[in-house]
């Protein structure tokens, strides 16, 4: 499936959800005082937040809406 | 630093919740900028802030001893015997008590903290996925520079005739401070059941 067919709103929702889940895990990792908390942060929380950022950036790059007057003239 | 991170996380959660529930608000130019801040800038800052707090926390003594294999090493800091090098340094505050492990074990080179972190991850991998070693050893042995970082140039160290005679071997790491028969009682956890422990305030 092409990203442009998914739509901006859906990508924003996916990005927001990934960031919220990632931040939730980051909070857990900060409250948990154990060597594994760093692993949880680095490999799960940071990865989810990073993926959320990438999805948001992808929504800016790939889902370009052509203004109506330009699409008419084409 | 923690306060700033809490504000960043709270703000990011609030903005991300808005875009999760109503993504249509991004139709206006102003909200597009808010979306960029809330879904790109702030989350990136949350990762940086979180990493910073985790790295700082991993320098604390109680963090090191929160790993069960490190508990006997943490206990050795309370041995009531001045010949135990870590105990003597910890109890007399020759190293910061809250960063005792890190002060003597960290690699102080430019990429040292990164190397230490990777070494820590390797140990976690061995503990949970691979096979943990029967005996915990420092790769490459204990580096004299860890001792000389503080003792090097100190009057009582430099004026000691034994140190003076061996100075070149010590600074070039040819002879170890801890295995040369001089300061060889380190954590010595095998003998821990036979030693007396010091309790602060006794």
Boltz contact constraints between the chains, C-beta under 6 A:
constraints:
  - contact:
      token1: [A, 9]
      token2: [B, 23]
      max_distance: 6.0
  - contact:
      token1: [A, 12]
      token2: [B, 19]
      max_distance: 6.0
  - contact:
      token1: [A, 12]
      token2: [B, 23]
      max_distance: 6.0
  - contact:
      token1: [A, 13]
      token2: [B, 20]
      max_distance: 6.0
  - contact:
      token1: [A, 13]
      token2: [B, 23]
      max_distance: 6.0
  - contact:
      token1: [A, 15]
      token2: [B, 39]
      max_distance: 6.0
  - contact:
      token1: [A, 16]
      token2: [B, 16]
      max_distance: 6.0
  - contact:
      token1: [A, 16]
      token2: [B, 19]
      max_distance: 6.0
  - contact:
      token1: [A, 16]
      token2: [B, 20]
      max_distance: 6.0
  - contact:
      token1: [A, 17]
      token2: [B, 20]
      max_distance: 6.0
  - contact:
      token1: [A, 19]
      token2: [B, 16]
      max_distance: 6.0
  - contact:
      token1: [A, 19]
      token2: [B, 43]
      max_distance: 6.0
  - contact:
      token1: [A, 20]
      token2: [B, 16]
      max_distance: 6.0
  - contact:
      token1: [A, 23]
      token2: [B, 9]
      max_distance: 6.0
  - contact:
      token1: [A, 23]
      token2: [B, 13]
      max_distance: 6.0
  - contact:
      token1: [A, 26]
      token2: [B, 50]
      max_distance: 6.0
  - contact:
      token1: [A, 33]
      token2: [B, 66]
      max_distance: 6.0
  - contact:
      token1: [A, 34]
      token2: [B, 66]
      max_distance: 6.0
  - contact:
      token1: [A, 35]
      token2: [B, 67]
      max_distance: 6.0
  - contact:
      token1: [A, 38]
      token2: [B, 54]
      max_distance: 6.0
  - contact:
      token1: [A, 41]
      token2: [B, 50]
      max_distance: 6.0
  - contact:
      token1: [A, 41]
      token2: [B, 54]
      max_distance: 6.0
  - contact:
      token1: [A, 46]
      token2: [B, 47]
      max_distance: 6.0
  - contact:
      token1: [A, 49]
      token2: [B, 43]
      max_distance: 6.0
  - contact:
      token1: [A, 49]
      token2: [B, 47]
      max_distance: 6.0
  - contact:
      token1: [A, 53]
      token2: [B, 40]
      max_distance: 6.0
  - contact:
      token1: [A, 53]
      token2: [B, 43]
      max_distance: 6.0
  - contact:
      token1: [A, 56]
      token2: [B, 39]
      max_distance: 6.0
  - contact:
      token1: [A, 56]
      token2: [B, 40]
      max_distance: 6.0
